[in-house]
Amino acid sequence: MGYTHYWQCNNKKSCHISTAKRKQILPIVQKIVTRYQAILTGDGSGETRKPVVMTPEMSEICFNGIEENSHETFFFPLNNKLEGFEFCKTARKPYDDPVMEILIVLKHFIPALAVSSDGFGTKACKFSEPGIAWVKAARRVRDLYGIVTKLFYWDGNPAPDTKTKPARKKMLVGAGASQDFIDPMESYRRFIRRP
């Protein structure tokens, strides 16, 4: 099937995206797409160089890579039509970085959003370095926008304001409708440092 990121919201009421929330999300998304403007296009097919522009009135986030660096269009509705299971197959092309960063931002503002990825690795399909790209994306989002992800542990502690169950040494952080992160990133925590 190819390298893919997934998201879903099983509770439409919990995933309601108000105008106020959209006004918080879109400026950060605009900063992300601006940082990657050399490799992104607002043309969903990826065939032309069309700037990706986010305004507070936008009802969707939509972009792709350019030409041979394009794959599937990243599309996320911001008009309360977020329901069911969605995905974006990036094939690890360069526009994968802004896709991960934006999913982290969306998860922050929409806690009921369940995010998963082939990059997390599973017991059935382990990569040699599962999650490293996600760790780097989380670090960029934290350093540039002050958003700490709730998708996994940071330096052995749960992300701020995250409720966890006591006891077990290696514990997943529950976030959203289900546990978003399948395998703990125990061996990769050294790559993340709190400010």
Backbone bond lengths (Angstrom), bond angles and torsions (degrees), N, CA, C in turn:
res aa  C-N    CA-C-N  psi(-1)  N-CA   C-N-CA  omega(-1)  CA-C   N-CA-C  phi
1 M - - - 1.447 - - 1.517 111.44 -
2 G 1.334 119.24 -32.48 1.452 121.10 179.59 1.512 112.24 102.96
3 Y 1.315 115.82 158.95 1.458 122.91 -176.43 1.526 110.27 -64.93
4 T 1.349 115.94 121.91 1.468 121.24 -169.01 1.525 111.46 -139.53
5 H 1.333 115.54 149.27 1.462 123.40 170.76 1.527 107.41 -111.92
6 Y 1.341 116.95 144.91 1.459 122.10 -174.54 1.531 110.01 -128.66
7 W 1.316 116.52 150.61 1.462 120.81 172.64 1.517 108.75 -152.33
8 Q 1.326 114.66 151.95 1.460 119.41 178.23 1.517 109.89 -157.61
9 C 1.299 114.48 159.47 1.451 121.24 175.69 1.518 107.07 -136.94
10 N 1.310 115.41 111.37 1.464 119.57 -177.95 1.520 112.56 -85.09
11 N 1.315 117.07 -15.80 1.457 121.78 -179.59 1.520 108.63 -117.72
12 K 1.330 116.81 97.73 1.464 121.42 -174.58 1.517 111.81 -57.95
13 K 1.335 117.47 -36.94 1.459 120.61 -178.78 1.526 110.70 -64.35
14 S 1.329 117.60 -40.06 1.462 121.54 179.75 1.518 112.50 -71.69
15 C 1.312 117.16 -21.93 1.463 120.99 -179.54 1.528 111.83 -99.68
16 H 1.310 117.36 14.36 1.466 121.08 177.85 1.526 109.28 -58.73
17 I 1.317 116.62 129.22 1.461 121.60 179.81 1.517 107.94 -108.91
18 S 1.312 115.74 98.35 1.463 121.23 -178.40 1.532 110.30 -72.58
19 T 1.314 115.88 166.83 1.463 120.99 176.93 1.524 109.74 -60.85
20 A 1.323 116.93 -40.95 1.468 120.68 179.31 1.525 111.00 -62.53
21 K 1.323 116.87 -41.81 1.468 120.96 179.39 1.529 110.31 -66.90
22 R 1.326 115.99 -40.17 1.470 120.35 178.33 1.534 110.12 -61.42
23 K 1.329 116.94 -37.21 1.463 121.05 179.05 1.522 112.07 -69.98
24 Q 1.317 117.80 -20.28 1.463 121.46 174.35 1.529 110.69 -83.78
25 I 1.326 116.47 -39.46 1.463 121.80 -175.58 1.524 112.20 -72.49
26 L 1.315 117.08 -49.44 1.468 120.75 -169.82 1.528 115.34 -62.54
27 P 1.342 120.98 -38.75 1.473 117.99 177.05 1.528 112.72 -62.02
28 I 1.321 117.63 -36.26 1.461 120.43 178.26 1.525 109.72 -69.83
29 V 1.324 116.55 -43.38 1.467 120.16 177.79 1.526 109.76 -60.47
30 Q 1.333 117.79 -40.29 1.464 120.83 178.50 1.523 110.29 -61.82
31 K 1.321 117.80 -40.86 1.470 120.20 178.00 1.526 110.84 -63.36
32 I 1.328 116.30 -38.85 1.467 119.69 179.09 1.523 110.41 -65.48
33 V 1.322 117.82 -50.55 1.472 119.43 -177.30 1.522 111.32 -67.05
34 T 1.329 117.34 -28.92 1.465 120.35 176.27 1.529 110.41 -67.04
35 R 1.334 117.11 -40.58 1.467 120.23 177.61 1.530 111.55 -61.12
36 Y 1.320 116.77 -31.33 1.467 121.81 -177.56 1.531 112.48 -105.94
37 Q 1.319 117.92 19.65 1.465 120.30 -172.59 1.530 113.81 -58.36
38 A 1.328 118.40 -27.99 1.462 120.94 -179.78 1.525 112.85 -68.07
39 I 1.344 117.54 -20.59 1.473 119.77 -176.67 1.520 113.18 -116.77
40 L 1.344 118.07 1.33 1.464 121.21 -176.75 1.516 111.94 -114.85
41 T 1.327 114.53 153.63 1.455 121.12 173.09 1.521 109.50 -137.80
42 G 1.326 115.35 146.31 1.459 121.20 175.13 1.519 111.15 -80.95
43 D 1.327 116.16 -4.12 1.458 122.37 175.84 1.524 107.50 -81.32
44 G 1.312 117.00 112.44 1.459 121.42 -176.59 1.513 114.23 -56.35
45 S 1.321 118.14 -27.69 1.465 120.41 -178.86 1.519 111.78 -78.77
46 G 1.334 117.13 -18.83 1.458 121.00 -179.04 1.509 113.71 78.71
47 E 1.332 117.55 10.49 1.466 120.66 -174.74 1.523 113.79 -90.09
48 T 1.329 118.42 -20.95 1.464 120.53 -179.49 1.518 109.78 -125.51
49 R 1.316 116.38 162.71 1.467 121.81 176.45 1.521 108.68 -94.31
50 K 1.303 114.71 96.75 1.453 121.34 178.95 1.528 106.86 -119.56
51 P 1.345 118.34 121.45 1.466 119.27 -177.46 1.528 112.03 -57.40
52 V 1.323 115.55 143.98 1.463 121.31 174.85 1.523 105.94 -91.20
53 V 1.333 116.16 116.59 1.459 121.19 -177.58 1.523 108.89 -121.83
54 M 1.318 115.47 129.22 1.465 121.59 177.86 1.528 108.85 -113.95
55 T 1.306 116.77 125.42 1.460 121.90 175.22 1.528 107.70 -122.65
56 P 1.348 118.08 160.64 1.470 119.60 -179.53 1.526 114.17 -58.78
57 E 1.317 117.55 -18.04 1.465 121.06 -179.29 1.525 112.88 -87.96
58 M 1.337 117.44 -7.69 1.467 120.72 -175.72 1.525 110.60 -61.02
59 S 1.318 116.05 143.62 1.465 120.73 178.99 1.525 111.80 -108.29
60 E 1.347 116.34 6.21 1.461 119.59 -179.21 1.522 110.20 -161.54
61 I 1.311 114.65 157.88 1.456 121.78 169.40 1.518 105.01 -110.11
62 C 1.323 116.54 124.69 1.460 119.93 -173.92 1.528 109.58 -148.35
63 F 1.339 116.74 123.31 1.457 120.54 176.21 1.519 109.53 -162.73
64 N 1.317 115.17 170.24 1.457 122.48 178.59 1.519 107.36 -148.55
65 G 1.330 117.19 172.71 1.450 121.67 170.48 1.523 107.98 -77.60
66 I 1.308 116.42 176.99 1.466 120.86 -176.41 1.520 110.13 -105.62
67 E 1.331 115.45 131.71 1.459 125.77 175.85 1.527 112.75 48.43
68 E 1.355 118.71 -117.87 1.471 119.19 -175.95 1.522 112.20 -67.40
69 N 1.329 117.45 -15.21 1.457 121.12 177.00 1.524 112.56 -95.18
70 S 1.324 115.99 15.31 1.470 119.35 175.09 1.527 108.85 -97.36
71 H 1.304 115.57 159.21 1.469 121.02 174.50 1.517 106.13 -147.12
72 E 1.334 119.03 -114.87 1.463 119.62 175.12 1.520 110.32 -89.93
73 T 1.313 115.52 145.29 1.456 121.15 178.63 1.520 110.20 -69.49
74 F 1.346 115.84 133.79 1.462 120.20 171.35 1.525 106.34 -81.62
75 F 1.325 116.20 121.14 1.467 121.30 -178.73 1.524 108.82 -133.86
76 F 1.326 115.83 123.62 1.460 120.79 179.18 1.526 108.08 -135.84
77 P 1.341 118.61 113.98 1.465 120.80 -179.18 1.528 111.88 -74.21
78 L 1.316 115.29 139.70 1.465 120.79 177.60 1.520 110.77 -115.00
79 N 1.328 116.68 22.34 1.465 120.95 -175.30 1.526 112.16 -116.44
80 N 1.344 115.55 34.31 1.471 122.18 177.50 1.520 113.87 65.48
81 K 1.327 117.55 20.88 1.461 120.24 175.52 1.526 110.43 -105.53
82 L 1.313 114.97 24.92 1.452 120.99 178.66 1.518 108.71 -82.67
83 E 1.303 115.76 106.49 1.458 120.13 178.64 1.511 109.26 -155.60
84 G 1.302 115.89 148.26 1.455 120.19 178.69 1.517 112.63 79.86
85 F 1.302 114.95 -161.76 1.458 124.68 -172.13 1.521 109.73 -103.71
86 E 1.329 117.21 126.89 1.465 122.19 178.78 1.520 108.80 -127.69
87 F 1.328 116.49 162.29 1.461 119.53 178.55 1.516 110.47 -157.53
88 C 1.320 115.59 164.29 1.460 122.41 173.94 1.518 107.65 -140.42
89 K 1.317 115.29 119.74 1.455 122.20 178.41 1.534 107.21 -90.03
90 T 1.326 117.32 112.28 1.467 120.70 -177.75 1.527 112.90 -102.34
91 A 1.311 117.92 -16.28 1.466 123.01 -178.54 1.528 111.42 56.11
92 R 1.345 116.68 28.32 1.470 123.41 179.76 1.526 112.79 59.06
93 K 1.322 117.70 25.04 1.464 121.04 177.00 1.527 108.39 -74.85
94 P 1.342 118.85 166.21 1.467 120.31 -172.22 1.531 115.38 -54.48
95 Y 1.326 119.10 -29.65 1.464 119.36 -178.95 1.532 112.50 -74.97
96 D 1.336 116.66 0.84 1.458 121.43 174.61 1.535 111.14 -62.01
97 D 1.336 117.71 -36.32 1.470 121.02 -179.31 1.532 112.28 -60.29
98 P 1.335 119.95 -52.29 1.468 117.47 177.75 1.524 113.14 -64.77
99 V 1.325 118.48 -30.36 1.467 120.30 176.63 1.528 109.65 -61.52
100 M 1.332 117.52 -47.81 1.462 120.54 179.79 1.528 111.28 -63.11
101 E 1.330 116.61 -44.86 1.469 120.17 -179.24 1.526 111.14 -60.81
102 I 1.322 116.69 -42.78 1.466 120.31 -178.93 1.525 110.43 -68.20
103 L 1.324 118.34 -38.41 1.464 119.70 177.04 1.531 110.92 -63.39
104 I 1.318 117.85 -36.08 1.466 120.79 176.40 1.523 110.17 -64.48
105 V 1.326 116.85 -43.57 1.472 121.17 178.43 1.523 110.35 -63.58
106 L 1.328 117.11 -45.31 1.469 120.50 -179.87 1.524 110.74 -62.05
107 K 1.334 116.79 -41.45 1.464 120.56 178.59 1.529 110.80 -61.68
108 H 1.317 116.61 -37.03 1.460 121.36 179.56 1.528 111.15 -62.98
109 F 1.319 116.55 -44.22 1.462 120.64 -176.78 1.529 113.48 -87.05
110 I 1.330 116.96 -18.32 1.466 121.72 179.20 1.535 107.10 -126.03
111 P 1.332 118.40 78.50 1.462 121.09 -174.12 1.529 114.60 -56.67
112 A 1.324 118.47 -28.17 1.466 120.37 -179.17 1.525 112.86 -76.53
113 L 1.315 117.34 -5.37 1.456 121.64 178.68 1.525 108.83 -73.89
114 A 1.316 117.48 124.14 1.463 122.72 177.28 1.522 108.57 -94.77
115 V 1.326 116.71 121.35 1.458 122.27 -177.91 1.515 109.11 -115.74
116 S 1.322 116.61 135.03 1.457 120.98 173.84 1.522 108.20 -142.99
117 S 1.316 116.40 171.26 1.461 119.44 -174.55 1.520 110.67 -160.04
118 D 1.312 115.87 149.82 1.460 119.90 171.07 1.521 109.70 -62.73
119 G 1.334 117.37 -24.61 1.459 122.19 179.64 1.507 113.94 -72.85
120 F 1.333 118.20 -12.74 1.453 120.15 176.91 1.523 110.49 -74.92
121 G 1.323 117.38 -27.32 1.456 121.16 -175.41 1.519 110.57 77.08
122 T 1.303 116.93 149.20 1.459 122.19 177.73 1.519 108.11 -136.30
123 K 1.306 117.43 173.99 1.460 119.97 177.13 1.520 110.85 -62.88
124 A 1.326 116.46 -32.10 1.461 120.56 -178.48 1.524 112.09 -81.20
125 C 1.330 117.15 -26.15 1.467 120.27 -173.73 1.519 108.87 -141.22
126 K 1.312 117.25 90.38 1.464 120.54 -179.40 1.525 109.34 -98.81
127 F 1.328 115.12 136.99 1.455 120.22 173.60 1.525 107.11 -94.47
128 S 1.336 116.31 162.79 1.461 118.60 -179.09 1.524 110.93 -63.50
129 E 1.315 118.24 -31.41 1.456 122.08 177.51 1.530 108.92 -133.56
130 P 1.317 118.61 71.88 1.457 119.65 -175.98 1.518 112.52 -62.75
131 G 1.298 115.81 129.18 1.446 120.43 171.09 1.513 116.99 84.91
132 I 1.329 120.41 -4.83 1.459 120.79 -176.96 1.527 110.71 -59.24
133 A 1.317 118.77 -43.17 1.469 120.91 178.54 1.522 110.29 -61.12
134 W 1.350 116.82 -38.47 1.462 120.49 177.78 1.522 111.27 -67.49
135 V 1.319 117.52 -39.17 1.462 120.97 178.86 1.526 109.76 -62.12
136 K 1.325 116.32 -44.00 1.468 120.06 179.52 1.529 110.87 -65.68
137 A 1.332 117.01 -40.06 1.470 120.30 177.50 1.525 110.45 -63.48
138 A 1.334 116.72 -41.93 1.467 120.69 179.13 1.519 111.26 -63.96
139 R 1.314 116.64 -38.38 1.467 120.43 178.78 1.526 110.61 -66.03
140 R 1.352 117.70 -41.35 1.470 120.20 178.14 1.526 110.92 -63.05
141 V 1.339 116.64 -44.49 1.470 120.41 -179.56 1.529 110.19 -63.53
142 R 1.325 116.66 -40.62 1.460 120.19 178.20 1.530 111.04 -64.32
143 D 1.337 116.79 -48.06 1.458 121.01 -175.01 1.524 112.41 -70.15
144 L 1.322 117.69 -37.37 1.462 121.23 -175.50 1.526 113.90 -88.21
145 Y 1.347 117.00 -32.65 1.467 119.37 -172.47 1.524 113.74 -125.28
146 G 1.335 117.10 0.51 1.457 120.73 176.98 1.514 114.73 71.08
147 I 1.323 117.34 19.87 1.468 121.41 -179.59 1.524 109.31 -102.57
148 V 1.323 115.73 120.31 1.469 120.95 177.31 1.521 107.16 -98.32
149 T 1.312 116.68 122.89 1.461 120.75 -176.60 1.522 111.56 -69.16
150 K 1.309 115.95 150.53 1.459 122.48 174.80 1.526 110.47 -105.57
151 L 1.321 116.95 17.36 1.457 119.72 -178.30 1.523 113.26 -81.56
152 F 1.334 117.39 -21.78 1.454 119.24 -179.80 1.523 109.82 -161.40
153 Y 1.328 115.97 173.26 1.455 122.32 -178.29 1.523 111.73 -68.18
154 W 1.327 114.28 149.84 1.465 121.67 174.23 1.525 107.06 -119.87
155 D 1.326 117.34 117.94 1.459 122.82 177.94 1.519 112.70 50.89
156 G 1.296 118.26 38.87 1.457 121.62 175.88 1.509 114.46 81.95
157 N 1.315 117.86 0.40 1.456 121.95 179.22 1.519 109.24 -120.22
158 P 1.314 117.72 151.33 1.459 118.04 176.69 1.517 110.36 -66.83
159 A 1.300 115.63 154.96 1.463 119.64 175.16 1.519 108.89 -56.59
160 P 1.332 117.97 149.50 1.458 120.47 -179.24 1.524 111.94 -52.94
161 D 1.310 116.31 144.48 1.461 123.63 177.57 1.517 113.58 62.84
162 T 1.332 117.61 23.27 1.453 121.38 178.81 1.523 108.65 -106.28
163 K 1.312 116.67 128.58 1.461 120.62 177.88 1.527 108.56 -85.57
164 T 1.318 115.68 133.74 1.457 120.05 177.32 1.518 109.11 -130.26
165 K 1.299 115.22 161.68 1.461 120.51 176.76 1.519 108.56 -84.82
166 P 1.332 118.92 140.57 1.463 120.36 178.95 1.523 111.10 -71.89
167 A 1.306 116.47 165.99 1.452 125.08 169.43 1.510 112.10 106.66
168 R 1.353 118.81 -104.92 1.453 123.59 -164.86 1.524 113.75 -39.82
169 K 1.329 114.65 145.59 1.456 120.49 -178.51 1.529 111.55 -69.69
170 K 1.325 117.44 -50.47 1.456 121.42 178.26 1.521 107.58 -99.78
171 M 1.304 116.16 105.69 1.460 120.08 -172.21 1.521 110.56 -126.13
172 L 1.298 116.02 137.75 1.461 121.20 176.14 1.518 109.69 -80.48
173 V 1.309 115.21 148.51 1.453 119.92 174.59 1.510 107.45 -90.56
174 G 1.324 117.92 120.91 1.452 121.13 176.62 1.515 109.39 -76.45
175 A 1.296 117.13 127.37 1.463 120.31 -179.90 1.516 108.53 -144.29
176 G 1.307 116.84 132.75 1.455 120.34 178.47 1.508 111.71 78.55
177 A 1.309 115.62 -155.80 1.455 121.51 -175.38 1.523 112.01 -71.98
178 S 1.318 116.42 -22.63 1.456 119.95 179.46 1.520 107.74 -147.40
179 Q 1.308 116.39 175.55 1.458 117.33 176.70 1.515 107.74 -72.77
180 D 1.322 114.98 119.52 1.454 120.04 -174.11 1.521 113.09 -76.71
181 F 1.310 116.42 -29.33 1.446 119.56 -174.16 1.511 109.09 -110.21
182 I 1.303 117.40 118.72 1.456 122.25 -170.72 1.533 112.22 -76.19
183 D 1.305 118.29 -52.25 1.460 121.62 -179.38 1.526 109.65 -110.08
184 P 1.334 118.21 135.22 1.461 119.55 178.01 1.518 110.91 -63.09
185 M 1.299 116.74 150.23 1.459 121.34 -177.74 1.518 109.77 -98.85
186 E 1.312 116.17 41.68 1.461 122.31 -173.51 1.524 112.32 -48.62
187 S 1.325 117.82 -48.24 1.460 119.89 -175.00 1.518 113.14 -79.02
188 Y 1.331 117.54 -6.33 1.460 119.90 -176.56 1.520 113.02 -109.42
189 R 1.332 117.65 1.62 1.456 119.99 -177.71 1.515 112.22 -63.80
190 R 1.320 117.70 -24.63 1.470 120.35 -178.03 1.524 111.66 -62.54
191 F 1.334 117.73 -19.34 1.461 120.71 -178.37 1.529 112.18 -80.05
192 I 1.316 117.10 -12.10 1.456 120.24 -177.87 1.516 108.82 -112.08
193 R 1.286 116.68 129.84 1.450 121.02 177.82 1.519 108.54 -128.09
194 R 1.308 115.49 131.86 1.462 118.89 176.01 1.524 108.60 -69.92
195 P 1.356 116.98 149.72 1.469 119.09 179.56 1.525 110.32 -66.16
